[in-house]
Every structure is written in C-alpha cells, then in structure tokens.
Amino acid sequence: MLLITCITLQAQTTKTGVLVIGNTPEAVAASIQSARSGAKTIYLTQSSSVSALFSTEDLPFIKNIKNHYSLKERRRSKTKDSLIAIPVMLNQASSLIKGISDTVNNLTINNNTMVDEIKKDGKSWEIRLKGGQKIKADVVVDATENLSIATMLGIDSKKTMVITGNTINPFENKLYRSSVALGYQETGSFFTIPLGALIPQAVENLIIIPKQSGKIRVSRMPAGQAGGTIAAYCAFFKTSTKTINVRVVQGELLAFDALLIPYADIELKDPNFLAFQRLGLSGLVKSSFLNGKIQFDTAGLVRAEDLRGSMREFYTRSQLWFADNKKDTLTINDAISLFKFIANRGNELDKEIEDGWKVSFKLNSIFDPKRAINRKEFGILADKYLQPYNIRVDLSGNLMK
C-alpha cells in the first residue's frame, strides 16, 4: 500500500498522468477517483492542507468512499480499526478523508504551492508553480472554487462540449445517455449531468468541475468523481477528451458505486441495480419523469408501441419481429421470442430463462410464459440478452453503430 506523501517539489520538472487542482470537495473526489482508476495523480491543493469545506450533501459520497476502503482494510487486517469505526458525520468529514487518503495508491498531495502559469506543451500541460517548480501532466482537472485555471487560460467555462439543464424533463433529449453525475433543478429534482458538460470546447485534456451547467446546479463530489474518471481514462489510455469512450467512463463510475440514473422506484440494494443503471443509460426502455421524480415504472406493462421505436434505433431487424407479432402488450413468451430473434438464440433460451428466473435474475414473481411481462422483468432480461448498453454513444447521446 502506497501512502500519500505531502511533498515540496524541488526545482525540477515532475511528470504525472493527472493533475487535480483545488481545495474543494470536488477536487478531493476527483483526485481520489483518478488514482483509484489507475492514473498517477498529483493533487495540488493550493493551500496549507486538504481542508475542503464539506456539506451534508457530500456525506453520502464520503460514506461510499469510507465503506470501500473500510472493506479493503477489514479484509487486509481481519480486525476493526479506527478508520472503520469512524462514523460519517459532517464535523469529522475532513479527518475521515485524510485517513482514507493514506490508503490510496498512485496519489501524491502537494500543499503550500500555487499555480503561477499553465500552458500547453505539445499534447501535455506544463504547469509552473510559484517558486519555479514545474509539473508536466497529461490531463489537468480544474476543481478550484471559481475555475481559476480555466480563467488563467482565457477559457470560457460556460462553453462546454454540451450544455444541460435547458429542459425540465431530463429525458426530452438523449443527453441522459452520457450521464456521468447528477445535479439539481431549482425545484430540487434530480437531473443528469452529461460527460460533455465537464469538457471545455476550447482545449483538449482539460476537465472542469463547474458549479452550474445550464440551469442545473451540479452535485459537487459526484461531478468530481466523474472528472477524475475522465482524466484517468485519458491519461491511462494516452488519448484525448475528443475521442473519449463514454461507456468506458460510465462503466468505471458504476464499478465505484456512482449513481448515474437516480430512479425513485429502484432501491440501491436491489440485486439488479446495475442492470437498471445500464438499461437506463442505454435508453432502450424509456424512463419517465413524473412529479419531479425519475422513475422506471417497474410494475408497468410493456406496450409494443412504446418499445417499437427504441428497438428500431438499436436493432433495425426488430421491425420484422413486430410486423409478424401484432401485440398490444407483450407476454413473457413474446419477450423471449423477441430476444431469440434479435440475439439469434434457439429454443434453449426458454429453459435458460425459466431456470434462471428466481436464481440468476432474482425475480420474486411467478414464471408464467402466458402472462403479461412487466417492465422490471423485461428490463432485466433485455440487459442480459440484448445488452443495449454495450452500444457506444457520443457526447450528445447518439448511438455509434
């Protein structure tokens, strides 16, 4: 286990994959996630210590980080220690983060140093600190309070690759398919933050963590986690923000317990939680926005007219199935027939699904091929056998087939 070392850089150039700048909750999240995702990371606080001002809104995210590292430590030591015992309380958030930081590989904290100049050096960034020290980084994350690094570069932080928050319903366009974090409308309702909202138009391999995207207030630490993941992807794969794979970034975030589609009717402890996250991000089965809440409508029936359009977008040949099967609502048998047609599976799929109904798919309902299939059942099976999430999307949420 590599401990974070608070260092004073010598008058030389230090190379790193990712440089995160800022003494904010979003900077903390970005630096930890970048390192967890495998990129060599320097966290430049521009302060005397990591002393971000956390709020109650940050506590669920801090709890997730604590649980992740507590589990790792418990497995290593086989005993409880002070880190595991610390409750997640606002007045202890800073000390908890410092304790967790000591367990993160690939991460170095640099305190007491300010950025004096930043400029492009080929595909990399060259950052000169006050005192003359230099850092060369593949990717820079500006998580400062007022996006001062973007300002230093003369970049308009409001001009990002995409802008969200111009509608009340996050599903009125396809941007939700590239969601990497959450935000809040003025009413307090959730809204999805697309990956492109963190990437300025003007320059490559600079990630910004804005306070606002369009009319949406960005949730700080989830957005920081997303920024750290994007930066780590670019640094690790030696690529740029212009060619980023949205699905790989989302997959990494989901692997670290990120919430990208906040369904009101699906609990975090649901055994199929990840399947619903993937399905929601794909857009194959449409989510709804009712009374300020994002819902999957798990108990709703699967209507052919609601499904036909999205199936056409993903699988053109599906229209042949719908032409031969005139249905208003789909039964379990109809759904299996559709899966077999699209996935080129044989009749063995009938028994595979029946045998796995309760064991593999964790469904509590009775398997009866003749009854109507509900959206929850259809969604779980579609994620498994159609895998719509595996089809890449661009920053605007358009399918890349």
Secondary structure, DSSP 4 states (H G I P E B T S, - for coil): -PPP-B----SSEEEEEEEEE-SSHHHHHHHHHHHHTT--EEEE-SSSS------GGGHHHHHHHHHHHHHHHHHHHSS--HHHH----GGGHHHHHHHHHTT-TTEEEE-S--EEEEEEETTEEEEEETTS-EEEEEEEEE-STT-HHHHHTT--TT-BSS---SSSSTTSSSGGGGEEEEEE-TTS-EEEEEGGGGSBSS-SSEEE--SEETTEEEPHHHHHHHHHHHHHHHHHTT--GGG--HHHHHHHHHHTT--SS-BTTS-TT-TTHHHHHHHHHHTSS--EEETTEEE--TTSB-BHHHHHHHHHHH-TTHHHHHHH---SB-BHHHHHHHHHHHHT--THHHHHHHHHTTTTS---S---TTSBPBHHHHHHHHHHHT-GGGS-B-TT--B--
